[in-house]
Amino acid sequence: MKVLWFTNTPCSAGQKLGNKSPVGGWLVSLQKQLTELKPDIELGIAFLHSEQLEKFTFDSCEFYPIFQKNTGSKISRFWKRLVNYEDNEFILRQITPIINQFKPDVIHIHGTEECFGLLQDITTVPVVISIQGLINPYIEKYYSGISKQATDKNEKISSKLLLNSYSYRYANFLAKAKRETQIMHLTKNLIGRTDWDRRVSKVIAPGSKYFFNNEILRDSFYSAAWKNNLERSDNSFKIITTAGDNLYKGFETIVKTCMLLKKHTNLLFEWIVVGVNKDSKIVQLVEKSLRIDLKLTGIIFAGKKNETEIISSFLNVDLYCQVSHIENSPNSLCEAMILGMPIIATFAGGTNSLIENNKEGILVQDGDHYSLAGAILECKDNYENAIRMSINARTRALKRHDPIGITDDLVKIYNCII
């Protein structure tokens, strides 16, 4: 069987291309399992790239870089950014020769964020799209943590002039959502993994067939395991969150929760935030809009970390908190579960499909910093129960993210679609 992927990252070829900050580690893991466990499958991977490159072979796969041009005069490039112009036709014209050359039995598109799904209009090859996030419902939560008015008021002028403001990102989101709607209306086959993405797809892709398939996590997380770290000499309670620079990731909830704990309790704690640093846009915006000196909150900014560093950080804290206002199935939460960490997560999007409340962790309403602060105290005061739930979480995650089972199920889906 010949399978052609369209992905938002170069997968394992990121090593060959010299990517300093590789992303999409779970896709690399799936690629590895598919090529190693299923020798009868010939895998091709097409991805967007900023340079014009010929196809190449790497890791037993054929890679097809799709040139994403950023050319023209400075004025032309600025105008395109200003109106969120994306040359979908230019991308699609490159896709047709790739399909003709590789001659796949099935095409698998990972995500609805890029224009790949539009190829369903130009090919007769069976296509399936894996849902990653879904932009249309994400838009509804974009300003739920910090209002648009507060964001516009407190962002730097330079961000607005350079088209890097949150309002510009929101406009870009709206443009992508419109395209996503077009893609989903074309879609006949979808792969998802939560009640949330299944329900949303019923609305925005009413003519599609839904297949269930979990995700393989990054390799290192399967062999590591969290242990009770509460007997440390410093006697402080360490919390960790993996966040990003997006408004809907809930960084302001962390800040508000920290201030509540500082004001009303004697809890000694540190809250480590991986993925952002003190100079990140979201940090500066929250500090200014909430008028809070973040040095007083107990937050430690860890910045970006690689896979090994993230595992080390996770293993040396007492609690993982997921605070997003909207998610489908956040990989960081799944990784915390498979390590066996005590967990608090927001009941947002698909998280309740991943973790059962009061059995594998605690779920709280997104944005409710009072409830989150109380849940943290609950974990600290009854840590034995938190550990019991963490063991349950690890058991469930190991079963859910079983690489062999996931790979077998994916091939069954391919065969069914063909």
Buried (B, 14 or more C-beta within 10 A) or exposed (E): BBBBBBBBBBBBBBEEBEEEEBEBBBBBBBBBBBBEEBEEBBBBBBBBBEEEBEEEEBBBBBBBBBBBEEEEEEEEBEEBBEEBEBEBEEBBEBBEEBBEEBEBBBBBBBBBBBBBBBBBEEBEBBBBBBBBBBBBBBBEBBBBBBEEEBBEEBBBEEBBEEBBBBBBBBBBBBBBBEBBBBBBBBBBBBBBBBEBBBEBBEEBBEEBBBBEBBBBBBBBBBEBEBEEBBEEEEEEBBBBBBBBBBBBBBBBBBBBBBBBBBEEBEBEBBBBBBBBEBEBBBBBBBBBBBEBEBEEBBBBBBEEBEBEEBBEBBBEBBBBBBBBBBBBBBBBBBBBBBBBBBBBBBBBBBBBBBBBBEEBBBBBEBBBBEBBBBBBBBBBEEBEBBBBBBEBBBBBBEEBBBBEBBBBBBBEBBEEBE
